[in-house]
């Protein structure tokens, strides 16, 4: 007997292939801004350092210790400084280039469309994301994901970021979903899964790298298409 009616999904790294899309855009930036001429010899090294710093900056953003505007340039400023380059203007230019173009990339996690077609026929689908409103809208549009979803809830529109209970409460109210009839699907234990658990929502952990964890989830899947046998 089907008990669920609403499925909430994360976007980045769950449906939209953030790692590959970001890597391609950073490769493009490395070439466009001729970073090798500034002393950064390898694009892979630039990307590796940026990814580490970006994660630190996003952690600060989730704690409201870094603004959206500052995050966009600070992550590149710190990356450039790591390589001995102190150039605020260049960091801002690269930051704007990244924001403008990364959302135009359309690589999705394997099985994404097939899963969404399956779920769309059975449930109401919604996105809950900590990503920036205008960027996430563009990602979904360019990747042809928009038609699958009834609502997209961003941390900006809700006023709270995952894993806060408030963004999940806001999402339930906005969609008219009951907690007992809802499931959260996401790739991040600390935002998607912990957030769902905090409010008492069932969750499915998309875990392609098979990370060990002790969270109580409805299911732990390595491939998106495994979800078809669960929902």
N, C-alpha and C positions, 0 to 999 in steps of 0.2 A: 504494500500500500504506500503510495507516494505521500510523504508528509511535508515535503519542502515545496515552496512556491516561488521563493526569491533567491537568486544566486548573486552574491556580491563578489566581484573579482578585482584583484590588483591589476595594474597595467604593466609597468616596467618590470622586466625579467620574468613576468608570468605569461603575458601575451606578446608584448612588444619586446623584441630581442635587444635590450639595452646594451649589453656588452658588445655585440657585433656592430650595431649601428653607431655606438659611441666610438669604437675603435676605428671604423672607417672615416668618421668625421675628423677625429684627431689626426689620422694619417694625412687627410686633406689639408688640415690646418698647418701641420708640420711643413708640408711642401709649399703652401701658399705664402706663409710668412717666413720662409727660408730660414727656419730655426737652426739648420745645420751650419749656416754661416755665422750664427751667434755663439757657436761652441757646443751645441747639443748634437753630438755626432750620430746618434741612432734614434729613429722615431719610436722604436719599441721601448727604449729607456725613458723617453719623454712620456709615453703613455703609461708606463708602469708607475712612475712617480706621481703623475697627475691623478691616477685612479686612487692611490693611497691618500693623497691630500684631499681629493674630492669627497671621499668617504668621511674623513674627519670633519670637513666643512658641513656636510649634510647632517652629521650627528649634532653639530652645534646649531644648525638651522632647526632641527626637530625639537631642540631644547629652548628655542627662541633666543639663542645667544648670538645668532648671526642672521641678518635680514636677507630677504630674497635678493635685493639689489646688490648687497655686498657679496653674497655667495657667488654670484655670476662672475665677478672679476677677481675676488680674493683667491679663489681656488687656482686660477691661472697665474696670479701674481706670485703666490707661494711656490708654484711649480717652477716658474722662471727663476725665482730667487734661489731655489735649490741648485740650479745650474750656474749660479753666479751672475744672473741677469736681473738688474733692478730697473724695471721700465713699466711704470704704472699705465702709461698710454697704450703700450703694446698689450698689456694684460687686459685692458678694457676692450681693445679691438678684437683680441682673440675670444674673449668672453662673449662678445656680441655675435661674432661669427659662429660660434658654437651654438648659441641659442637660436640664431636665425636658421641654421641649416640642419642641425641634428634631427629636428622633428620632421624633416622632409624625407628622411630615410625610412624604409618600409619593411625591413626584415623582421619577420615574426618568429616566435618560438614554434618549433615543429609541431604540427597537429592543431595549431590555433584555430584556423577557420573550420576545420572538420568538427572540432569540439564545440565551437560556438553555434554552428548549424544544428548540431544535436541538442544542445541545451536550449536554444531559442525556441525549439518546437515544444518544449516541456515546461519551461520556467520563464519568469521575468528576470532579465539580466541587468545588472547595474555595475558600475565601476566605482571603487573607492580608492583614491590615490593621494599621496602626499606631493605629487608633482605639481608644477605650476599650471594654473588654469589654462592660459592661452597656449602653452606648449603641448599640454595633453590633448586639448581639442584638436590641434593641428596633427599630432601624431595619429590620432584615431581616424581623422578624416583622410589623411594621405594613405593610411594603411587599410582603408576600407573596413574599419571596425565599427564605425558609428551606428550603422543600421541594426546591429545586434542588440543595442542597449537602450533601455528605457531612460535611465538617469546616469549621469556622471557626477559623483560627489568628489570634490577636491578639498584639501585641507584649507585652502583659501576661502572657499564658499561656506564651509562648515564653521570656520573659525578655530578649529582644533586639528591637530595632526595625529595620525595613527602613532602609537597604540591607544590614545586617549579614548575613554568610553564615550565621550561627548560626540566624536565624529561618527561613531556607530549609531548612537541614539538619534543623531540628526539624520543619518541615512535611512533608518527605519521609519522615522516620521515623514520624511520627504517622499518615500516610495510607498508608504502605507503598508509596509511589511511587518508581520509579527515576528518576534524573536524566535519563536519555536518553529517557524516555517522558513527560516533563513540559514544560509550557509555562506561562509567566507572562503574564497580560494586565493592563496597567495604564496609567494616564494620566500617571504621574510619572516623568520620566527619572532623577531622582536617587535615588528610593527603589525603585520597581518595576523599572525597566529596568536600572539600575546594579546593583541587588541580584541580579537574575537572572543578569546577566553575571558578577558576582563569583563565583558558584558554578558557572557553566558551563551554566545553564539557558537554553533557547530562550525568546524573549519576543516579544510582539506589543505594539507601542506604540499605544495609543488616543490619537490626536493630532488632535482636532477643530479646533484652531486652527492647524494646519499649522506647528508650530514646527520650525525648522531644527535638526538635530543630526547628530552623527557616530557615534552608537551603532550597533553591529552587531546589528540585530534581524531576526527572522524575517519580520516585516511591519510596516508603518506604515499605520494606517487612520484615516480621518477619521470614519467612521460605524461603529457597532457591527456592523451587518449585513454589512459587508464581510468580517467574520471568517468568515462561513459559507462563503465561497469559498476560504478558506485551510485551515480545519480540517475 
